[in-house]
Amino acid sequence: MSDIPFHSESNSNVVLRQLHPEDRHLITGLCKTDPQRFLTPRLNIDHYGLDSPSLHAWGAFSSTTDEMCGLLFRLNNTIIAADVDGRCSAAFVRLIDGETHIAGVRGTADVVSGIQAGVRNYRSVAWEDSFYMRLTGRPDCPAELLTIARLAVPQDIELLSAMYADAGSMYRSRANVAEKLATTTVAVVEEQALGKRAARIVSAGMLSPDGPDAGLIGGVFTLPIVRGRGYAAAIVSLLSLHLQAQNKVPVLFYENPVAGRVYRRLGFEEVGRWAVLYLAPVTGSAG
């Protein structure tokens, strides 16, 4: 893809170009300017690589200094974007408007706000504040609660698929569950058979993704009928300890205030504000 020059609203020229494996040093340099702000994009690129068919990445560069000032990538139907100070939003809009089948944008709040204001081929369906948290110490989880969670094994495919089939907006197909079991670390809480009720997995979460120094905990879901029993806290604590045993920092996002309170009690601290913007194509647009 050719470079996409665009004059941003901040009166600085920003040029976007697609990134390739040989550009990895540029991403490393950008991430060093603000390790927390760029941690999530870096973890995804660490996990998928710049030559993956699933991930397509673009860098934003100042046309006056050639310095990299932002990063955007598409993972399936989702855009993830971050920059140094929000200046790249307008340039990101031009790229997004040229992409098809985009369902949402996740990124630092200033960038996502600029994208929401600028897109023309998509309309905003919903906005969610997304708070970025980090755990620096051992999770504050009682030992007896921690013991109810365990790491999943391939044989959990049926019960785990059944749970995510009833997960509403967090639905995962059986194929997706199988892929996660094969490629990442998944934690579950299983309730044993009781009377006529068969054994079932009632809560789960996973690393999505993790890198050499940190891991992003996500996909945490508990069946509504058993919420309030500490299952999510046990899941997140087990995954956090798994990461810390490898000298990795546990990080996560939350949109639900109830979840945020659970994570704070475990010792997580907010270190940034992100946002999720849900999009739908404007009738007659390329999207």
Secondary structure, 3 states (H helix, E strand, C coil): CCCEEEECCCCCEEEEEECCHHHHHHHHHHHHHCCCCCHHHHHHHHHHCCCCCCEEEEEEEECCCCCEEEEEEEECCEEEEEECCCCCHHHHHHHHHHCCCCCEEEEEHHHHHHHHHHCCCEEEEEEEEEEEEECCCCCCCCHHHHCCEEECCHHHHHHHHHHHHCCHHHCCCHHHHHHHHHHCCEEEEEECCECCECCEEEEEEEEEEECCCEEEEEEEEECHHHCCCCHHHHHHHHHHHHHHCCCCEEEEEECCHHHHHHHHHHCCEEEEEEEEEEEEECCCCCC
